[in-house]
């Protein structure tokens, strides 16, 4: 048992952490108060560091647009508790991905968990007050509404290191929305910024619909956007109801 105090080691006094008797030692660190042994002091420091780490992670996830009620659960997200494809996408530098499946298969939940996981991986890079959002999660319609409220400026969503778009193909078609969406996708494509698309439709089916349509597009997505998504989509995965049940059963506590 030692006490790190060069000035006045309180030999014989009890440690305020564990109650054991302190022993004097000429140490390299100066810790005057409280009177704690090396082991208790190190434990307190680890707790403080863990708390600070969680605070940084919470800040990063808030910047991602994750709702506050989901942050507590998101802090417990690990790479093994989300779909393997999405975990790989979080760790890949510039990859695009397309996740699809029927209603109720957990696509949106997995996308939120991917956003939380990426924020945890890169909390240090984006922890400052003036730092950009590390990842933006939004439905397509929600993203366009945000842009309208922000003086029609899509720049934050072009510059975001990661963009996750949910409900792709379910959005309301407008000429302005199609033009804005095309601009965002093209700029992210040119800058090689990682993007994840979540949809009820398989990418191969969407490409077939584009070829069969009179205007070469699919709803608000023109043929060029879909082609670029297919070109960059390193990860394409289908979510099923059985897949969701397996993930819930194997989730980390």
N, C-alpha and C positions, 0 to 999 in steps of 0.2 A: 504494500500500500504506500503510495507516494503522494506528495502534494506539490504542485508546480508553483512555487513561490520563492523567488530568489531573495526577497527582502526579509521575510519573517515566516518561515515554515512553522505552522502551528502543530508541532509534534504532540501527540497524545489527545488531540481533539477529535471528536467524531466527524466523519464525513456527512455532509448534509444530504447526500444522495442515498447512501446505503447504510450509514450508521457505524461503519467499521472505523477503527482507530487509524488516524493518519500517521504516516511516518515521514520525517523530514528528508529532503533530498535537494541537492543543488541542481536545479533543472534549467533547461534552456529557454523555457517559456515563463512568462510572468502572468500568473492568474491570482489576484489578491482576494477577490470575493466572487462567489461564496466559497467556503472551505469544502472542496470536493476532491475526491481521489481521481487519479488518472482515468480509471475505467468509467466512472460516473460522468466526468467531464466530457470524455469522448462520446458517450451515449447522448448527452445533452446536445452536443454539437451536431451529431448525426440527425437528431430530431429536428433541430433548427434548419439544417440544410434540406431535409425532406419537405418541411413545411414551405420553405422558400421555393423549392422546385415545383410543388403543387400550385403555388400562387402564380408562378410564371406560366405553367401549363393552362391554368384556368383562364388567364389573360389571353393566351394564344387561341384557346377554343372560343372565347367570346368574340374575338376578332373574326373567327371563321363563320360566325352567324349561328352557332349552335345554341339552342335555347337553354336558359339557366337550369331548368329542371332536368336536363339531360347531362349536365356537366358532371354531377356527382358520379353517375354511372360511367360516364366516358373516362373518368380518371382511372377506372379499373380496367379499361380496355387494353389488351395486349395483342401482339401480332397473331397469337394462336387462337384468339377468341373472335376473329373476323374471318371472312372468306379468304382462303389462301391467295387467290388471284388479286383481291383488293389489297392484301398485305404487301404483295410483291409490287403492285402499282404504287403504293405509298413510298416504297424504298427505291423505285426506279427513278432516274433523274428527269427524263423528259417524256415518259410514256403516256399514251392515250389508251383509254379502255372503254368498252361498251358492256354494260350489265343489263340483262333483260330477263323477263319472266312474267308470269301471270299476276293478277292482283292477289295480294295476301301472301306472297312468297318471301317477304322480308327484304326486298331490294332497297327500299328507302332506309330501313334500319341499318343495313350493312353499309350503305353510303355514309350515313351519319357517323357510324363507328370508324369508317375509314378516315373521315375528316378529323375525328378526335385523335386517332392513332397518328396521323401525319403531324398534327399540332404537337403531340407529345414528343415525337421524334425530333422536331425542329423548334422546340420552345425557346431555346437560347437565341436563335437567329432573329426571332420576331417578338422578343419580350419587351422591347422599349415602347414608350408611349407613342412615339412617332413612327413606329415600324409598320409596314404594310400587313394586311391580313395574310397569314400563311396559307390559308385555304378558304375559298368561298363555297358554301353549300347553299343551293337555292333551286326551286323549281324554275322552269323557263319563264313562265308567266310572272313569277315573283321577281326574277332578275330584271325583267323589263320594267316592272312597276318601280323597282328601286332606282333604275336609271332615270325614269321620268321624274322621280322625287329629287334626284340629284342633278337638276339642271340638264338632263339628257346627256350626261357625261358617262360613257362606258369605260373610261380609262382605268378605274380601279379593278375592273373585271378582266380587262386585257392584261394588266400587269400582275395580277395575283399569281403567285407561284403554282398554285393548284386551284382548279375550278371544277366543281362537281355540279352538274346540271341534272335535276330530277324531273320526272314526268315528261321526258322528251317524246314528242308526238301527240301530246294531249293539250298543247297550248292553243290559245285562241289566235287565229291567223289575222294579222294586220300588215299592211304594206310597210309601215314604219318598223314594226317588230321584226319582220323578215329582213329588212335592210340592216337594222342594228345587230341582229343575231349573226348575219353573214359577216359583218365587220368584225365582231368579236372573235368568231371562229377563225377567220382568215388571218387576223393579227396574231392570235395564239399559235396558229399553224406556222406562220413565218418565224415566230420567235421561239418555237420548239418548247412551249410551256405545257406542262402536263394537264390533261383534261379528262374527266370521267363523265360518261353519259349513262343515264339510267332510264330505261324505257320498258314498256310492255311488249315491244316488238323486237324481233331478232334483226340484227344488222343485215343479214343476207336477204331477209324478206323486204326490208326497207329499200335496199339497192334494187331489188326486182321491181318494186312499186315505182321507183324513180324511172326505170327504163320503160315501164309500161304506160306511164302517165303522159298526157299530151304536152305538158310544159317541162317534163324531165325532172320534176321535183316531188316532194312528199310533204304536203301541208306547208308549213312555213320554212321548210328546209329544201333548198334547191339542190340539184344534182351535184354541183361542184362541192358543196359542203359535205354531203354524204360520202362522196368519193374521197375527200380528204380525210374524213373520219375513218373510213375503211383502210386507207393507206397507212394511217398512223396508229390504228388500234392494235397495239401489240397484244393486249389482253381482251378477249371476248368470252364472257361466261354467262351461263344461264342459271337463274335461281328457280328452284322448284319447291313445292310444299314440303316434300321429304327432306330436301336440303336444309330448309329452315328449321324443321324439327330436330335434325341432327345437330345443327349449330346451337340451338337453345339447350339441348341436352348436354352438350359439351362445353358450355360457356364457363368462363372462369368466375369464381365467387368474388 
